[in-house]
């Protein structure tokens, strides 16, 4: 979706930092800067997914207003647990310490910290919300024992705080949980509904989390038809973005005029598929309550010879949700993609870096979790060849201590030539060792045969 940079401010600030403490292997504070193209890499079970799962828990909680109130909706589509014990860290160095979870978010100056704790009364409770507005000098802190005087200050600082009731009519102020947040509840004598108020920066960051486009690593690959979803005209896409991409393609097809955004988006998507050498086109067929996604049988064959996407191998069905998300996302929107390289030929993995660079240049904020050294090398090549600025890219390497099981993260910003020194070490180590072992085996084999 082409948006002129002068209009980026219309979409509000983007998330620029995530910090998590007390989630799974992230026992100590794991602080990750988010740039337009952010790469999470590291060995399996090193903590990459754990960082983002804390946000996905928040997103699925905010997405579904029909669930019973509580700090998190645990049994959701994006993250599924039966108890907070399954993700709260027990630090082996401090086994008797209280089990707490802290999530910090920044969005270009706005800052919010959410605190949760395992208590004897509940599986998990939200115990604090602190925030600071961009350009503001004061940090607002709200906890379960905040005094009435501070509650009054916070309430008085909230714009539009009493849209339906005069402020003077409340009988009591108290801190009150509101999903993942703690807010100020104003109790009125003649109204059973107790509204909860939040600072504006808290609501802005809540909206940013809810607006995340999440493309999971477990993408459906054998579906022949997809349910037709009613698409939100504005606002977030609840759940996994993969569920929506066929309906989005159908909506783009129906916006078929050459000046329509759907026409432009389909053209962009076709170019992306052609760049990756996966398909020359894509189309949908409306089957009533379901949609069939179709692509040409061959790359350069008859454009009318279309087949179901399930009949052309896994790569196309795996990459389509990724490409649609990259095309649809607006500036400053966070798009989190797990393993975008799944089932792609090495050449396509390399070229995918160009599409990621293009999206980041449009202002989209990407978090990419990958195990592909080719994709990583492609991103660094995009920097070296001048197609994306090095300061738009940041790499985070996750490592897990073999004895304690706790994770640590090392960031690296490439220089203008796309160099990151020795980072990441084990990517290059594995490649060098495999090459060395292969060459040694060939030499040994030839020597044995020569004798």
C-alpha positions in Angstrom: 0.0 0.0 0.0 1.8 3.1 -1.2 1.6 6.0 1.4 3.5 9.2 0.9 6.0 9.8 3.8 4.3 13.1 4.5 1.2 11.2 5.6 2.9 8.8 8.0 2.0 11.0 11.0 -1.7 10.1 10.3 -1.0 6.6 11.6 0.5 7.7 14.9 3.9 6.6 16.3 5.1 3.1 15.9 6.5 0.7 18.6 10.2 1.4 19.0 11.1 -0.7 22.0 10.0 -3.9 23.8 11.3 -5.0 27.1 10.2 -8.2 28.9 11.2 -9.5 32.4 10.0 -12.8 33.9 8.5 -14.6 30.8 9.8 -18.1 30.3 13.6 -18.0 29.7 13.6 -14.2 29.9 14.2 -14.0 33.7 16.2 -10.8 33.6 15.2 -7.8 31.6 15.4 -8.4 27.8 15.4 -5.1 26.1 14.9 -5.0 22.3 15.0 -1.9 20.1 12.5 -2.1 17.2 13.5 -0.4 13.9 11.7 -0.6 10.6 13.5 -3.9 9.9 14.2 -5.8 13.1 15.6 -9.4 12.9 15.4 -11.9 15.7 17.9 -14.7 15.3 19.4 -17.4 17.4 19.3 -21.1 18.1 16.1 -23.0 18.8 14.5 -22.3 22.2 16.8 -19.3 22.7 13.9 -16.9 23.7 13.0 -15.3 20.3 9.4 -16.3 20.4 9.1 -15.8 24.1 9.7 -12.1 23.7 6.9 -11.7 21.2 4.5 -14.1 22.9 4.0 -11.7 25.8 2.7 -9.1 23.2 0.6 -11.8 21.5 -1.0 -12.6 24.9 -1.9 -8.9 25.2 -3.2 -8.7 21.7 -5.5 -11.6 21.9 -6.8 -10.3 25.3 -7.6 -6.8 23.8 -9.0 -8.4 20.6 -11.8 -10.3 22.4 -14.1 -8.2 24.6 -16.4 -11.1 25.2 -14.0 -13.1 27.4 -14.2 -13.0 31.2 -12.2 -10.1 32.6 -8.7 -10.9 33.7 -5.1 -9.7 32.9 -4.7 -12.2 30.0 -6.8 -14.4 27.9 -4.6 -17.5 28.2 -6.4 -20.0 25.9 -6.4 -17.9 22.7 -5.5 -18.4 19.1 -2.2 -16.6 19.2 -0.8 -18.1 22.5 -2.4 -20.9 24.5 -1.7 -21.7 28.2 -3.8 -23.2 30.9 -2.1 -21.4 33.7 0.3 -18.5 34.2 2.7 -20.9 35.8 3.5 -22.2 32.3 5.2 -18.9 31.3 6.1 -17.1 34.6 9.9 -17.5 35.1 11.3 -19.3 38.1 14.9 -18.0 38.3 17.1 -20.9 39.4 19.4 -18.3 41.0 16.5 -17.0 43.1 14.0 -19.9 43.5 12.0 -18.3 46.4 11.6 -14.9 44.7 8.0 -13.8 43.9 7.0 -14.7 40.3 6.5 -11.4 38.4 6.1 -10.4 34.8 6.9 -6.9 33.5 6.3 -5.7 30.0 7.6 -2.3 28.8 6.7 -0.7 25.5 7.8 2.5 23.8 6.4 4.3 20.8 8.6 7.2 19.8 8.5 8.8 23.2 5.3 7.3 24.7 6.3 4.8 27.4 4.2 2.3 29.3 5.2 -0.4 31.9 2.8 -3.1 32.9 3.4 -5.3 36.0 1.8 -8.6 36.8 2.3 -11.0 39.8 1.4 -14.5 40.8 -0.6 -14.2 44.1 -2.1 -16.6 46.6 -5.6 -15.3 45.5 -5.2 -15.5 41.7 -3.2 -17.2 39.0 -2.0 -13.8 37.8 -3.0 -10.3 38.7 -2.1 -6.9 37.1 -0.5 -5.0 39.9 0.8 -1.8 38.2 0.7 0.4 35.2 3.3 3.2 34.8 3.4 5.6 31.8 5.0 8.7 30.4 3.7 10.7 27.5 6.1 11.7 24.7 7.6 15.1 25.6 6.1 14.9 29.1 8.2 15.4 32.2 6.1 13.3 34.6 5.9 9.6 35.0 2.5 8.5 36.2 2.5 5.4 38.4 -0.6 3.4 39.4 -0.6 0.4 41.7 -3.1 -1.5 43.8 -2.4 0.7 46.8 -2.2 4.1 45.1 -3.5 6.9 47.4 -6.8 8.7 46.6 -4.8 11.9 46.1 -2.7 10.4 43.3 -5.8 8.8 41.8 -7.4 12.2 41.7 -4.3 13.6 39.9 -4.3 10.8 37.3 -8.0 11.2 36.7 -7.7 15.0 36.3 -4.9 14.5 33.8 -7.0 12.3 31.5 -8.6 14.3 28.6 -12.3 13.8 28.2 -12.4 11.9 31.5 -16.1 12.6 32.3 -17.9 12.6 29.0 -21.2 11.3 30.6 -20.9 12.4 34.2 -19.6 15.6 35.9 -16.3 14.8 37.7 -17.7 16.3 41.0 -20.4 13.5 41.2 -18.1 10.5 41.8 -18.3 9.1 45.3 -15.1 7.1 45.3 -11.9 6.6 43.2 -10.1 3.3 43.2 -7.5 1.5 41.2 -9.2 -1.1 39.0 -7.9 -3.8 36.6 -8.9 -3.5 33.0 -7.6 -6.6 31.1 -3.8 -6.1 31.0 -4.0 -2.6 32.4 -4.6 -0.9 35.8 -6.7 2.2 35.6 -8.6 4.7 37.7 -12.2 3.7 38.4 -14.7 6.4 39.2 -17.7 5.2 41.3 -20.9 7.2 41.1 -23.7 6.8 43.6 -26.5 6.7 41.1 -24.9 4.6 38.3 -24.1 0.8 38.6 -21.5 1.2 35.7 -18.1 2.2 37.0 -16.0 3.7 34.1 -12.3 3.1 34.1 -10.0 5.9 32.9 -6.5 5.6 31.4 -3.8 8.0 30.5 -3.7 8.8 26.7 -0.3 7.2 26.1 -1.6 3.9 27.7 -4.5 3.8 25.3 -2.2 4.7 22.3 0.1 1.8 23.1 -2.8 -0.6 23.7 -4.1 0.3 20.2 -0.6 -0.3 18.8 -0.5 -3.8 20.3 -4.0 -4.6 19.1 -3.0 -3.4 15.6 -0.1 -5.9 15.2 -0.3 -8.1 12.1 0.9 -11.5 13.1 1.9 -14.2 10.6 2.7 -17.3 12.5 5.2 -20.0 11.6 2.5 -22.7 11.6 0.8 -21.6 8.4 -1.9 -23.9 6.8 -0.6 -25.5 3.7 -3.2 -28.0 2.5 -6.4 -25.9 2.5 -8.2 -25.8 -0.9 -10.9 -23.4 0.2 -10.9 -20.6 2.8 -13.7 -19.1 4.8 -14.9 -15.6 3.5 -14.3 -13.2 6.4 -16.0 -9.9 6.9 -13.0 -7.5 6.9 -12.7 -4.6 9.3 -13.0 -1.3 7.5 -10.7 0.2 10.2 -9.0 -1.2 13.2 -7.2 -4.5 13.9 -7.3 -8.0 12.5 -8.0 -10.2 15.5 -6.1 -13.5 15.6 -3.6 -14.9 13.1 -3.4 -12.7 9.9 -3.2 -15.8 7.8 -7.0 -16.4 8.3 -7.7 -13.1 6.4 -5.5 -13.1 3.4 -7.9 -14.9 1.0 -10.7 -12.5 1.9 -8.3 -9.5 1.4 -7.4 -10.8 -2.0 -11.1 -11.1 -2.9 -11.6 -7.5 -1.7 -8.7 -6.3 -3.8 -10.1 -8.0 -6.8 -13.4 -6.3 -6.4 -11.6 -2.9 -6.3 -10.6 -3.5 -9.9 -10.3 0.1 -11.3 -6.8 1.1 -12.1 -6.9 4.0 -9.6 -8.3 1.8 -6.8 -6.0 0.7 -4.0 -7.0 -2.9 -4.4 -5.8 -2.8 -8.0 -2.5 -1.3 -6.9 -2.1 -3.8 -4.1 -2.7 -6.8 -6.5 -0.1 -5.4 -8.9 2.4 -5.1 -6.1 1.6 -8.7 -5.0 2.1 -10.1 -8.5 5.4 -8.3 -8.8 6.5 -9.9 -5.5 5.5 -13.4 -6.6 7.4 -12.9 -9.8 10.5 -11.6 -8.0 10.5 -14.8 -5.9 9.9 -16.9 -9.1 6.9 -18.6 -7.5 4.0 -17.4 -9.7 3.2 -14.9 -12.3 -0.3 -14.0 -11.0 -2.8 -14.8 -8.3 -6.6 -14.7 -8.3 -9.6 -15.7 -6.2 -12.8 -17.4 -7.0 -15.8 -16.7 -4.7 -17.6 -19.9 -3.8 -20.3 -18.3 -1.6 -19.2 -18.7 2.0 -15.7 -19.8 0.9 -12.9 -18.6 -1.4 -10.6 -20.5 -3.6 -7.1 -19.1 -4.2 -5.7 -19.8 -7.6 -2.3 -19.3 -9.4 -1.1 -20.1 -13.0 0.1 -23.7 -13.5 3.4 -22.5 -14.9 5.5 -19.4 -14.4 5.4 -18.3 -18.1 2.6 -20.4 -19.4 -1.0 -19.7 -20.4 -2.3 -17.0 -18.0 -5.8 -18.6 -18.2 -4.5 -22.0 -17.0 -5.0 -21.5 -13.2 -5.0 -24.2 -10.6 -5.8 -24.3 -6.9 -2.9 -22.9 -4.7 -2.8 -26.3 -3.0 -1.7 -28.0 -6.2 1.5 -26.0 -6.8 3.7 -27.0 -3.8 4.0 -25.5 -0.4 6.0 -22.5 -1.1 3.3 -20.4 -2.6 0.7 -21.1 0.1 3.3 -20.4 2.8 4.5 -17.1 1.4 1.1 -15.6 0.3 0.1 -14.5 3.9 3.5 -12.9 4.3 3.3 -11.0 1.0 -0.2 -9.8 1.6 0.7 -8.6 5.1 3.7 -6.7 3.7 1.5 -5.1 1.1 -1.4 -4.2 3.3 0.5 -2.8 6.3 0.4 0.9 6.8 3.3 3.1 8.0 4.3 2.5 11.7 2.2 -0.7 11.9 4.0 -3.6 13.5 4.1 -6.7 11.4 5.5 -9.8 13.2 6.4 -12.7 10.9 7.7 -16.0 12.1 10.0 -17.9 9.7 9.0 -16.0 6.5 11.5 -18.3 4.6 9.5 -21.5 5.2 9.6 -23.9 2.2 11.3 -21.3 0.0 14.1 -22.3 -2.4 17.4 -20.7 -1.3 17.2 -18.3 -4.3 13.7 -17.1 -3.1 15.0 -16.7 0.5 17.7 -14.5 -0.8 15.3 -12.3 -2.8 12.8 -12.1 0.0 15.1 -9.6 1.6 14.3 -7.1 -1.2 10.6 -7.2 -0.3 11.3 -6.8 3.4 13.5 -3.8 2.6 10.8 -2.3 0.4 8.2 -2.6 3.2 10.5 -1.0 5.8 11.2 1.9 3.4 7.4 2.5 3.3 7.5 3.0 7.0 6.2 -0.5 8.1 7.8 -1.7 11.3 8.8 -5.4 10.7 9.9 -7.9 13.3 11.2 -11.0 11.5 12.1 -14.2 13.3 14.3 -16.3 11.2 16.8 -19.2 11.0 17.8 -18.4 7.4 21.4 -17.3 6.9 20.5 -16.6 3.3 17.7 -14.2 4.3 20.0 -12.5 6.8 22.8 -12.2 4.2 20.2 -10.8 1.7 19.2 -8.1 4.2 22.8 -7.1 4.7 23.3 -7.0 0.9 20.3 -4.6 0.6 22.2 -2.3 2.9 25.5 -2.6 1.0 23.8 -1.9 -2.3 22.0 1.1 -1.0 18.4 0.0 -1.2 17.8 0.4 2.6 19.6 2.6 5.1 21.7 0.7 7.7 20.1 2.7 10.5 16.7 1.2 9.6 18.0 -2.3 10.4 18.8 -3.9 13.7 19.7 -7.5 14.4 19.1 -9.2 17.8 20.9 -12.4 18.5 19.4 -14.6 21.3 21.5 -17.1 23.3 20.4 -19.4 26.1 22.7 -20.5 28.9 23.0 -24.3 28.9 23.2 -24.5 32.7 20.5 -22.0 33.9 18.3 -22.1 30.8 18.0 -18.3 30.8 18.3 -16.2 27.7 20.4 -13.2 26.8 20.2 -11.0 23.7 23.0 -9.1 21.8 22.0 -6.4 19.4 24.0 -5.3 16.4 23.4 -2.4 13.9 25.1 -3.0 10.5 27.4 -0.3 9.2 26.7 1.5 5.9 28.5 -1.4 4.0 26.2 -4.0 5.6 28.9 -5.3 7.9 28.2 -6.6 11.5 31.6 -7.9 12.4 31.5 -11.4 14.0 27.7 -11.3 14.5 26.1 -13.7 14.5 28.9 -16.1 15.3 27.1 -19.5 15.1 25.5 -18.8 11.7 28.9 -18.4 10.1 30.5 -21.1 12.3 28.0 -23.7 11.2 28.5 -22.9 7.5 32.3 -22.9 7.9 32.3 -26.2 9.8 29.9 -27.9 7.3 32.1 -26.7 4.3 35.2 -27.9 6.1 33.8 -31.3 7.0 32.5 -31.8 3.5 35.9 -30.9 1.9 37.8 -33.1 4.4 35.5 -36.0 3.6 36.0 -35.5 -0.2 39.7 -35.3 0.2 39.8 -38.5 2.3 37.6 -40.3 -0.1 39.8 -39.4 -3.1 42.9 -40.3 -1.2 41.5 -43.7 -0.2 40.4 -44.5 -3.8 43.8 -43.4 -5.2 45.6 -46.0 -3.0 
